Amino acid sequence: MALVRGIGDKIDFKIVIPLVGLLIMSVLSIYSATKLPGQFFIFVKHLLWILSGFIILAFFYFLPVQKLLRISPFLYFLSLSLLVLVIFMGKKVSGSASWLQIGKFQFQPSEFAKLATILILANFLSRKNVRSDSPITLIVAGILTFIPLFLTILQPDLGTAVVFGAIFLGIMFWFEIPVFWLLLLVAPIFLIVASFFSLKVFILVSILITVLFLLMRKPFILTLMIIAMNLIIGLASEHIYHKVLKPHQQKRISSFLNPLSDPLGAGYNVIQSKIAIGSGGLVGKGFMKGTQTQLRFIPAQWTDFIFCVPAEEFGFIGSVIILLLYLILLWRVINLASTIRQKFASLVAIGIFSTWAFHIVVNIGMTLGLFPVIGIWLPFLSYGGSAMWINMAMVGLLLNFYANRRELS
């Protein structure tokens, strides 16, 4: 019993158990999705990435937190250097030059940049002279986030770029930046998104945002100017849609609003994924018996649309189990971030939470047709070495914080 308590004191099983459950589901799903001649190597590579990921997990588990704090600026500038390099030397995959290739080894620098951005924001915000009520704090943190975000857009990889925004908002909210400032940042985004639906939706969102700004009780003239600027941005979104977004990005948005408008093109994956998920029923069709999966109706479904595989083969029950594993994991991260008093570790934990929560909600929303297809992975389930390694590094950090929680409190 003493040994069990000793292990439990150093290893957070509320993180490890859902992690192992998700990895098992990932192995089963990708095995099923790639069990064809010429594709089985994908499953083998996925296993190798998981196994090597545990080595990365162990490295970050034993890395002293103070040393991580000191090297975070170096990791951030290294990630920026790689993002610049990939713009000029990147290998193009699915329309984006997001990959660096050295021999047969491929790596996606934007995944490393997510973790590096979390670390540099936590490093900056944990300094003694940095105050949450200072505009300088928001400006500096915004610049630190905008640089990797902008470099990722240049690849172009809009889906990954949006994740940096989610990381920024999550960390700044946890740092207790005034709600008014956060509303200033997110209001234009909501208005732009609303403008793509219909005039009625745009008017409804505009009224809601106007009410929220008025409730902030700021100077009336300032409030009117802010509301007017937001409305102008929202109304200008049509110009942005036609002049800034690339044709394939326009198709993703239009197919999200109406997948049937291009059923064999941009809307194809969404339509087929909804068929797969719906056909799974309560208990599913059985392992390796999903027709949508085995007949390959969804191309490369082991990547962004991996959720379709367990949903079809294990049904509603299997889907609920996956969601429960994610909820347990996210709840534990929030709990850990709340328990730790050291600002740096707490902010890193909430940055990891923001990354995973955004990926989970948007990815599963994509497969259900609730969000546009922006090409982001599902944590621990999707195929991809860079994502798996970074996710395992994040788990290693969380386990590290748990093991050293008394020193960090």
N, C-alpha and C positions, 0 to 999 in steps of 0.2 A: 504493500500500500504506500509506503514511504517513497518507493521508486516511482510509482505512478504519479504521486503528488509532485515529486521533483520534476518529472518530465512535463507535467501539466503546468508547472510554474514557468517553464522556459519555452514551451510550444503552445501556441493558441490553437486548440483543436476546433474552435468555432470558425477559424479561417481554413485550417487544413482539411477538415471533413468536407465542406462544400467544394473546395478546390479539387480534391480527389474525385468527388462525385461528378463534377463538370468535366474533368479530364477523361473519366471512364466513358461518359456519354459522348464526348468528342471522338474518342477512339472508335467506338461502335458506329457512330454516324459516318465518319470518314471512311471506315472500312467498307460500309455498305455502299457509300456513294462512289467508291473507286474500284469496286470489285469487277473490273473488266480488263481484258488483255490490253496492255499498254498504259494502264492508269494505276496499277497497283503500286508503282514506285512512289506515288503521291502519299499513300498510306505509310509506306516505310519511312519516307522523309519526315512525315508528321510525328511518327514515333521517336525518331532521332531528335527532333526539335524539342519534344517534351522531355526526353531524358537529359539532353544537354541543358535544357531550361532549369532542371533541378540543380545543376552545378552552379548556374548563375544565381539561383535562389539562395543557395548555401553561401555564395560569396557575399551577397548583400546582407544576409542574416548575421554574418560575423564581422561585417565592416563597422568600425566604431562610428557612432552617430556624429561625434564632433569632427572626425576626419571627413565624413560625408559633407558636413556643413562647410568645411574649408575648401574642398575640391569642387563644390557645386558651380562656382564661376568658371572654372576650367572646363567642366563638362558642358556647360552652356555654350561657351565659345567654340568648343569642339563641334557641338551639334550644328551651330550656325555655319561653321566652315564646311561641314559635310553637306548641308543644305545648299550652299553656294556651289559646291563642287558638282552636285547632282544635276543642277540646272544646265551645266555645260557638258557633263560627261554621263548623264543618267541614261539608263536603259529604259526605253519606252514600253510600258505594259498597259493595255486598255486605255490608250490615249494619253497617259501621263508618264513623263520621264521621271519616275519617282525612285528608281532603283540604281544603286551602285553595284557593278559587277566586277569581281576580281577572280579571274579564272572561272570556275563553276560556282563560286560563292556569290550570292546576291544578298544585299542588305538594303533596307528601306530607312534612310536617315530620319525621315519625319517621325517615325515611331520612337527613335532614340530622343528626338527633339521634344517630344511630349514630356518624357520623364525629366529631361534637362530643364525644361521650362518650369515644371513644378518645383524643382529643386532651387532654381535661381529666384523664383518668386518667394518661396519660403525663406530663403537666405536673406533677401532684401527686407521682407516684412517683419522678420524676427529681430532686426537690429533695434537697439534701445531708443535711438533718436527718431524712429519712424512712427508717426502717429496716424491713426485711422481717420482722423478728422481733418487731415491736411490734404489740400488739392495736389500738392507735389507728390504725395504717395500714390495717388491714383494715376497721375501722369507718368511717373517712372515705371510703375507696374504695367501700365498700358503699353509703354514703349517696349519693355522687355518681352511682352507677349506678342506685340504686333510684328516684330522683326521675324521670328520663325513663322508666324502666320502668313506674312506677306511672301516670304521665300517659298512657302509651300504652295501658295496660290500660283506662283510663277511656273510651277512644274508642268502643267497645272493640276492640282489635286484639291478641289474645293471641299470635298467631304472631310478630308483630314484637317484642312485649315479651320473648319468650323469647330473642331474639337478643342483647339487652342482657346477659342472664345468661351467654351464651356468650362475649361480649366480656370480661366481668368475669373469668370463670374463666381464660380464655386469658392475659390480661395478668397476673393475679395469680400464676399458675403460672410464667410467664416471669420475674416479679420475685422468684421463689424464696420465696414465702410458705410457711410450714410445711405439709407435706402434711396433717397432722392437722386444721388449720383448714379446708382445702379439702374434706376428707372430711366435716367437720361441715356444710358447705354443701350438698354434693351428695347425701349419704345420704338425707335426707328425700325428695328428688325421685325417686330410684330406687325407694324404697319405695312412694311414691304411684303411680308408673307400674306397678310390679309388682302392686299390689293390684287394678288394673283387669283383669288377665289371669285369674288363678285363685289359689286358696288355695295350691296347690303352688308356683307361681312366687313368690308373696309369701314363703312360708316359706324357699325356697331363697335369695332375695335377702337376707332377714333374717339368715340364717346367715352368708352371705358378708360382709355388712357388720359383723356382730358379730365375726367373725374378724379383719377388717381393723382394727377399733378395738382389739381385744386386742393385735394386733401392734404398735400404736403405743406400748405399754408406758407408758401414763399411769396415774395413781393409780386403783386398782381401783374405788373408790366412784364417782369421777367417770366412769369408763368405763361402769359400770352405769347411772348416771343418764342419760348421753347415749344409750345403747342403748335404754333404756326410753322416753325422749322420742321417739326416732325411730320406735319401734314404735307409739306412740300416734298420731303424725302419720300413719303409714301406714294404721293401722286407721280413722282418722277421714276417710280420703279418700272413703269412700262418702257421708258427710255433705256434704263439699265438692262432690262430683259432683252431688248432687241440689239443694243449696241455693245454691251459688255460681255454678256454670257455667250459661250460658244454654242453652235447648233446642237451638239449632243446634250449640253446642259439644259438648253431650252426644251428639248424633247423629253428629258427626265421630268421637268416641272409640268409640262402639258400632259404627259402620260400619268403623272401622279394625280392631277385633277380629274383626268378622264382616261384611264388605262385603255379603254376600248377604242380611243381615237387612233391608236397605233398598235393593234393587237399582235402584230408579227414583228414589231420593232421595239421601240422604247418601253412599251407596256407589256411586252411578252413575259418577262420574268415575273412581274408582279401578278399577272393573271394566273400563271402556272403555279406560283408559290401559294396563292390563295386556294387553288384547286387541291394542291397537295395537303395543305393544313386542314382544309375542310373535309377531305376524304378520309382523314385518319379516324374520325369519329371519336368515341369514348376511349377505347382501348387500343386503337391502331390496327394496322394490317399485319403486324408482326415483323420481326427483325429480318431485313433483306427481302421483304415482300411488298414494299411500297411501289406501286406502279409508276408514279411520277418520278421516283428516285431511280428505280432500276431501268426504266426506259429512257432516262436522261432527258426529260422534257425541259429541265432547267439546266442550262450550260454552266459548267464549273460550280455546281451547287455546294461544293465542299468549302467555298470561300464565304462570300457575303450572305448567301442564302442557305447556310448550313442548318438553320433552325427548321427548315421545311422537312429535313430528313427524319429527325426524331418525332416531329409533330405528326408526320404521316405514318411512321412505323410503330410508334408507341402511343399515338393518339392524344386526347385531351389530358389523360392522366400523366403521360410522359412529359407533356408540355408544362403542366402544373409543377411537376417535380423539378424541372429545370428552373422555372421561375422561383420556386421556393429556395433552391440552392443559391440563386443570385440574391434573393432578398436576405437570406441569412448572412451571406458574405458582406453585402452592403451595410446591413444593420451593424455587423460587428466592426466594420471600418469606422462608421460614425461613432460607435460606442468607444472605440479606441482613441479616436481623435478628441473626444470629449474628456476622456480620462487623463490623457497626457497634458501636463501643464507647460512643458517646454514648447515655445511657439513654433520653432522650426519643425520639429517632428509632427506636431499637431497639424500644421499647414500642409506638410507633405502628405499626411494621411488623407486630408480632405481633398487634396488635389488628385490623389489616386481614386478616391470615391467619385469625384466629379467625372473623371475620365471613364471609369467603368459604367457609371450610371448613364451617362450620355450614350455610350456605345450600345448598351443593352436596350435602352428605350428606343433609340433610333433604328438600330438594326432589326429588332423584332417588329417595330412599327413598319419598316420597309417591307418585310415579308408579308405583313397583313394588309399592305396598301394604305397605311395610315400616314406614312411619311414618304417624301421623294426618295428615290434610289440614289444615294450619294456615295456609295461604295466604302462603307466602313465595316470592320469585322465585329464578330460577336466574341467577347472575351472568353478565352480558354476552349471555345468550341470550334472556331473557324480555323481553316488551314492557313498557315503562314508563319515562317520562322521568326521574322523580325518582331511581329506582334506577340508571339508566344514568349520569346526571350524577354521582351520588355515587361510583359505581364508577370512573368515569373520573378523578374527583378523587383517589381512592385510588391509582390507577395513576400519576398525576402525582406524588404524594408519594413513591412507591417509586422512580420514576425520578430524582426529585430527590435522594433519599438515595444512590442509586447514583452519580450524577454528582458528589456531594460527599462520597463515602465516605472519602476521605483526610482531609478536614477533620473528619469525624465520628468518626474512629478514634483 
